[in-house]
Amino acid sequence: MTVHFIGAGPGAADLLTVRAVNLLRESPVCLYAGTYLDPEVLAHCAPGTALIDTQHLNLDQIIDHLVRATEDGKDVARLCSGDPSIYSALTEQTRRLDAHYVPWDITPGVPAYAAAAAALGTELTVPEVVQSVVLTRTRARSTAMPGGEALANFAATGATLVLHLAITRIRVLAEELVAEYGADCPVAVVYRASQPEQLVLRATLTDIADKVEAAGLRQAAVILVGRAMAVSIDCAQSHLYDPARVRP
């Protein structure tokens, strides 16, 4: 029996891969994070599927559910918000499953930052404006950040900055980023991208905190900072599509 780590996407029930939907239909047990998931995603599960919300469980309790299900001869769908490659605790879980000799595999999903960019109608890499994207988070009451990953270090590159799990610190972060990006730098916040409750806020580093606090956002939001976030932007033509480029 196998534990299937499945990218549940940003939350919308129709933004799962075909593989993910098939695995949900075929797995008698499904563990999911109710905090971030649109309940409609669970409609892909077969009738009678054992549904276990993990939002109030610690890691040991989650692993216990996974191991016991496989010992009972059942495949398990372990839904991860967005894509399992980012902030999913995948490493912690698979390490423990390996210790129990439980097979597992991974099905990728649509990451939250991609759904946020789609909601904004924005390309995160714009020719001769920005060509790099940094996906990161900050520390408040959470796991420590590695020493070299200070936010200022990333900001110094001028890349499009995507901050996860950071919405409650928006005011402090905006003030910190002004030094590198400038007070007029455009910022977008997307709350529950792709879900019915989706909310998009656009501002600059100067006033984004006021808008976030007025909206009462405390979780499930992605912050995007950089010149690519401008509503209207002039850019160079990509070399790939340049009519003057010599093609074979």
Backbone hydrogen bonds in HBPLUS format (Angstrom, degrees):
<---DONOR---> <-ACCEPTOR-->    atom                        ^
c    i                          cat <-CA-CA->   ^        H-A-AA   ^      H-
h    n   atom  resd res      DA  || num        DHA   H-A  angle D-A-AA Bond
n    s   type  num  typ     dist DA aas  dist angle  dist       angle   num
A0076-VAL N   A0002-THR O   2.98 MM  74  6.41 162.9  2.01 152.7 156.0     1
A0003-VAL N   A0103-PRO O   2.97 MM 100  6.38 161.5  2.01 142.0 145.8     2
A0105-ASP N   A0003-VAL O   3.08 MM 102  6.60 147.5  2.19 154.9 159.3     3
A0004-HIS N   A0076-VAL O   2.68 MM  72  5.93 178.8  1.68 172.0 171.6     4
A0078-ARG N   A0004-HIS O   2.70 MM  74  5.69 171.1  1.71 150.6 153.0     5
A0005-PHE N   A0105-ASP O   2.88 MM 100  6.10 166.8  1.90 162.1 158.5     6
A0107-THR N   A0005-PHE O   2.76 MM 102  6.14 158.7  1.81 167.8 171.4     7
A0006-ILE N   A0078-ARG O   2.93 MM  72  5.91 163.5  1.96 136.9 141.6     8
A0080-CYS N   A0006-ILE O   2.77 MM  74  5.82 161.6  1.80 161.9 158.5     9
A0007-GLY N   A0107-THR O   2.82 MM 100  6.03 155.6  1.88 159.1 167.5    10
A0008-ALA N   A0080-CYS O   2.68 MM  72  5.53 174.2  1.68 163.6 164.2    11
A0009-GLY N   A0082-GLY O   3.07 MM  73  3.84 150.6  2.16 130.8 121.7    12
A0082-GLY N   A0009-GLY O   2.67 MM  73  3.84 150.6  1.75 132.7 122.2    13
A0015-LEU N   A0012-ALA O   3.20 MM   3  5.51 163.4  2.23 116.0 116.1    14
A0021-VAL N   A0017-THR O   3.07 MM   4  6.41 161.5  2.11 153.0 156.9    15
A0022-ASN N   A0018-VAL O   3.00 MM   4  6.25 160.7  2.04 151.6 156.8    16
A0023-LEU N   A0019-ARG O   2.97 MM   4  6.22 158.4  2.02 151.6 157.2    17
A0024-LEU N   A0020-ALA O   2.98 MM   4  6.23 154.0  2.04 150.0 157.2    18
A0025-ARG N   A0021-VAL O   3.06 MM   4  6.31 153.3  2.13 147.3 154.1    19
A0026-GLU N   A0022-ASN O   3.08 MM   4  6.26 139.5  2.25 140.7 151.6    20
A0027-SER N   A0023-LEU O   3.01 MM   4  5.98 127.8  2.30 146.1 156.4    21
A0050-ALA N   A0028-PRO O   2.92 MM  22  6.28 161.7  1.95 158.4 153.2    22
A0077-ALA N   A0029-VAL O   2.83 MM  48  6.21 166.9  1.85 155.0 157.6    23
A0030-CYS N   A0050-ALA O   2.86 MM  20  6.13 163.1  1.89 171.0 166.6    24
A0052-ILE N   A0030-CYS O   2.88 MM  22  6.19 162.8  1.91 164.7 166.8    25
A0031-LEU N   A0077-ALA O   2.85 MM  46  6.26 155.2  1.91 158.1 166.5    26
A0079-LEU N   A0031-LEU O   2.82 MM  48  6.06 151.1  1.90 176.3 173.1    27
A0032-TYR N   A0052-ILE O   3.02 MM  20  6.37 157.9  2.07 155.7 159.7    28
A0054-THR N   A0032-TYR O   2.75 MM  22  5.82 168.3  1.76 158.6 162.1    29
A0041-VAL N   A0038-ASP O   2.90 MM   3  5.86 165.5  1.92 133.9 137.0    30
A0042-LEU N   A0039-PRO O   3.07 MM   3  5.66 138.5  2.25 112.9 121.8    31
A0043-ALA N   A0040-GLU O   2.99 MM   3  5.24 153.4  2.07 105.4 114.0    32
A0044-HIS N   A0041-VAL O   3.16 MM   3  6.01 169.7  2.17 120.4 123.6    33
A0045-CYS N   A0042-LEU O   3.02 MM   3  5.49 159.0  2.07 111.4 118.0    34
A0049-THR N   A0046-ALA O   3.13 MM   3  5.73 152.2  2.21 142.4 141.0    35
A0057-LEU N   A0054-THR O   2.96 MM   3  5.03 169.2  1.97 115.4 118.2    36
A0062-ILE N   A0058-ASN O   3.05 MM   4  6.36 154.3  2.12 152.8 160.7    37
A0063-ILE N   A0059-LEU O   2.95 MM   4  6.18 168.4  1.96 157.5 159.9    38
A0064-ASP N   A0060-ASP O   2.98 MM   4  6.14 151.3  2.07 141.5 149.7    39
A0065-HIS N   A0061-GLN O   3.15 MM   4  6.45 154.4  2.22 144.2 149.3    40
A0066-LEU N   A0062-ILE O   3.06 MM   4  6.41 160.5  2.10 152.5 157.9    41
A0067-VAL N   A0063-ILE O   2.85 MM   4  6.03 169.3  1.86 159.7 161.9    42
A0068-ARG N   A0064-ASP O   2.98 MM   4  6.00 167.7  2.00 148.7 152.8    43
A0069-ALA N   A0065-HIS O   3.07 MM   4  6.11 155.7  2.13 144.4 150.8    44
A0070-THR N   A0066-LEU O   3.21 MM   4  6.46 163.2  2.24 147.7 151.4    45
A0071-GLU N   A0067-VAL O   2.93 MM   4  6.16 152.9  2.00 150.6 159.1    46
A0072-ASP N   A0068-ARG O   3.02 MM   4  6.21 131.3  2.26 136.5 148.6    47
A0072-ASP N   A0069-ALA O   3.09 MM   3  5.07 131.4  2.34  93.4 106.8    48
A0074-LYS N   A0069-ALA O   3.00 MM   5  5.37 153.9  2.07 142.1 143.9    49
A0073-GLY N   A0070-THR O   2.97 MM   3  4.98 156.5  2.02 104.8 109.3    50
A0086-ILE N   A0083-ASP O   3.19 MM   3  6.06 174.7  2.19 130.5 131.4    51
A0093-GLN N   A0089-ALA O   3.15 MM   4  6.37 158.3  2.20 150.4 156.2    52
A0094-THR N   A0090-LEU O   2.86 MM   4  6.00 175.6  1.87 164.6 165.9    53
A0095-ARG N   A0091-THR O   3.07 MM   4  5.99 155.2  2.13 142.9 149.5    54
A0097-LEU N   A0093-GLN O   2.92 MM   4  6.23 152.7  2.00 149.3 157.9    55
A0098-ASP N   A0094-THR O   2.84 MM   4  6.01 155.1  1.90 147.7 153.9    56
A0099-ALA N   A0095-ARG O   3.22 MM   4  6.49 146.2  2.34 136.5 144.9    57
A0100-HIS N   A0097-LEU O   2.99 MM   3  5.07 133.9  2.21  97.6 110.8    58
A0102-VAL N   A0097-LEU O   2.94 MM   5  5.15 176.7  1.94 143.3 144.1    59
A0101-TYR N   A0098-ASP O   2.98 MM   3  4.76 158.9  2.02 100.7 106.9    60
A0114-ALA N   A0111-PRO O   3.12 MM   3  5.47 128.1  2.40 104.9 117.4    61
A0115-ALA N   A0111-PRO O   3.22 MM   4  6.63 156.1  2.29 151.0 157.8    62
A0116-ALA N   A0112-ALA O   2.86 MM   4  6.10 151.5  1.95 149.6 158.3    63
A0117-ALA N   A0113-TYR O   2.97 MM   4  6.17 156.8  2.02 142.0 147.6    64
A0118-ALA N   A0114-ALA O   3.00 MM   4  6.22 151.7  2.08 142.2 150.0    65
A0119-ALA N   A0115-ALA O   2.97 MM   4  6.21 153.0  2.04 143.8 150.8    66
A0120-LEU N   A0116-ALA O   3.04 MM   4  6.31 143.1  2.18 143.8 153.9    67
A0121-GLY N   A0117-ALA O   2.95 MM   4  6.03 118.4  2.34 135.3 151.3    68
A0122-THR N   A0117-ALA O   2.98 MM   5  5.19 172.6  1.99 152.7 153.5    69
A0121-GLY N   A0118-ALA O   3.08 MM   3  4.92 141.0  2.23  94.1 105.7    70
A0126-VAL N   A0130-VAL O   2.83 MM   4  5.34 121.5  2.18 140.4 157.7    71
A0129-VAL N   A0126-VAL O   2.95 MM   3  5.35 161.7  1.99 139.5 139.3    72
A0130-VAL N   A0126-VAL O   3.02 MM   4  5.34 165.7  2.04 147.8 152.3    73
A0160-THR N   A0132-SER O   3.05 MM  28  6.32 153.8  2.13 162.5 154.2    74
A0134-VAL N   A0160-THR O   2.90 MM  26  6.24 165.3  1.92 165.6 169.6    75
A0162-VAL N   A0134-VAL O   2.82 MM  28  5.96 167.9  1.84 176.7 174.1    76
A0136-THR N   A0162-VAL O   3.01 MM  26  6.30 169.4  2.02 174.4 174.7    77
A0164-HIS N   A0136-THR O   2.91 MM  28  6.25 163.7  1.94 156.9 161.1    78
A0149-GLU N   A0146-PRO O   3.07 MM   3  5.58 164.0  2.09 121.2 126.4    79
A0153-ASN N   A0150-ALA O   2.97 MM   3  5.43 132.7  2.20 108.8 121.0    80
A0155-ALA N   A0151-LEU O   2.92 MM   4  6.16 164.3  1.94 156.6 161.7    81
A0156-ALA N   A0152-ALA O   3.04 MM   4  6.08 144.8  2.17 141.9 149.0    82
A0157-THR N   A0154-PHE O   3.10 MM   3  5.67 155.9  2.16 114.1 120.9    83
A0158-GLY N   A0155-ALA O   3.01 MM   3  5.54 151.7  2.10 114.9 122.8    84
A0161-LEU N   A0225-VAL O   2.82 MM  64  4.99 163.9  1.84 154.8 156.9    85
A0225-VAL N   A0161-LEU O   2.81 MM  64  4.99 160.3  1.84 147.3 154.1    86
A0163-LEU N   A0223-ILE O   2.77 MM  60  5.00 162.6  1.80 150.9 156.1    87
A0223-ILE N   A0163-LEU O   3.10 MM  60  5.00 174.9  2.10 147.5 149.1    88
A0169-ARG N   A0166-ALA O   2.97 MM   3  5.58 159.8  2.01 120.9 127.6    89
A0170-ILE N   A0167-ILE O   3.31 MM   3  5.21 154.6  2.38 113.8 110.9    90
A0173-LEU N   A0169-ARG O   2.98 MM   4  6.12 167.5  2.00 164.0 168.1    91
A0174-ALA N   A0170-ILE O   2.92 MM   4  5.95 161.2  1.96 145.6 150.7    92
A0175-GLU N   A0171-ARG O   3.15 MM   4  6.34 163.5  2.18 148.5 152.5    93
A0176-GLU N   A0172-VAL O   3.06 MM   4  6.28 148.5  2.16 142.3 151.2    94
A0177-LEU N   A0173-LEU O   2.94 MM   4  6.16 147.8  2.04 151.6 160.1    95
A0178-VAL N   A0174-ALA O   3.24 MM   4  6.36 132.0  2.48 145.1 155.1    96
A0180-GLU N   A0177-LEU O   3.17 MM   3  5.75 136.6  2.37 113.9 123.0    97
A0181-TYR N   A0177-LEU O   2.96 MM   4  6.02 176.3  1.96 169.5 169.7    98
A0182-GLY N   A0178-VAL O   2.82 MM   4  4.57 147.2  1.93 123.4 130.8    99
A0185-CYS N   A0182-GLY O   3.11 MM   3  5.48 165.4  2.13 116.5 119.1   100
A0205-LEU N   A0185-CYS O   3.06 MM  20  5.85 131.9  2.30 148.1 162.2   101
A0226-GLY N   A0186-PRO O   3.29 MM  40  6.01 165.8  2.31 175.7 173.2   102
A0187-VAL N   A0203-ALA O   2.86 MM  16  5.38 162.4  1.89 138.7 137.6   103
A0203-ALA N   A0187-VAL O   2.99 MM  16  5.38 159.6  2.03 157.5 159.0   104
A0188-ALA N   A0224-LEU O   2.89 MM  36  5.19 160.3  1.93 150.8 157.1   105
A0224-LEU N   A0188-ALA O   2.80 MM  36  5.19 166.8  1.82 163.8 166.2   106
A0189-VAL N   A0201-LEU O   2.87 MM  12  5.11 159.2  1.91 148.5 154.6   107
A0201-LEU N   A0189-VAL O   2.86 MM  12  5.11 164.3  1.89 155.0 159.5   108
A0190-VAL N   A0222-VAL O   2.99 MM  32  5.38 160.3  2.03 151.8 157.4   109
A0222-VAL N   A0190-VAL O   2.96 MM  32  5.38 158.4  2.01 142.2 145.5   110
A0191-TYR N   A0199-LEU O   2.81 MM   8  5.03 169.1  1.82 157.2 159.5   111
A0199-LEU N   A0191-TYR O   3.06 MM   8  5.03 150.8  2.15 135.1 141.5   112
A0192-ARG N   A0220-ALA O   2.84 MM  28  5.56 173.3  1.84 176.7 174.5   113
A0195-GLN N   A0192-ARG O   3.07 MM   3  5.60 162.6  2.10 134.4 139.1   114
A0198-GLN N   A0195-GLN O   2.94 MM   3  5.31 161.2  1.98 124.2 125.3   115
A0207-ASP N   A0204-THR O   3.19 MM   3  5.63 127.7  2.47 107.6 118.3   116
A0208-ILE N   A0204-THR O   2.94 MM   4  5.65 137.5  2.13 165.8 170.0   117
A0211-LYS N   A0207-ASP O   3.37 MM   4  6.73 156.8  2.43 149.6 154.9   118
A0212-VAL N   A0208-ILE O   2.98 MM   4  6.24 161.1  2.01 156.5 161.8   119
A0213-GLU N   A0209-ALA O   2.94 MM   4  6.03 168.4  1.96 152.7 156.1   120
A0214-ALA N   A0210-ASP O   2.97 MM   4  6.05 150.5  2.06 141.1 149.5   121
A0215-ALA N   A0211-LYS O   3.05 MM   4  6.20 143.8  2.18 139.9 148.9   122
A0216-GLY N   A0212-VAL O   3.05 MM   4  6.28 118.0  2.45 136.1 152.2   123
A0217-LEU N   A0212-VAL O   3.37 MM   5  5.86 164.9  2.39 154.7 154.8   124
A0216-GLY N   A0213-GLU O   3.17 MM   3  4.97 143.4  2.31  92.4 103.2   125
A0229-MET N   A0226-GLY O   3.00 MM   3  5.68 164.0  2.03 119.5 124.8   126
A0230-ALA N   A0227-ARG O   3.31 MM   3  5.82 169.6  2.32 115.6 117.2   127
A0241-TYR N   A0238-SER O   3.16 MM   3  5.62 133.5  2.39 107.5 117.6   128
A0242-ASP N   A0239-HIS O   3.26 MM   3  5.00 157.4  2.31  99.2 106.0   129
A0245-ARG N   A0242-ASP O   2.96 MM   3  5.41 160.1  2.00 115.1 121.7   130
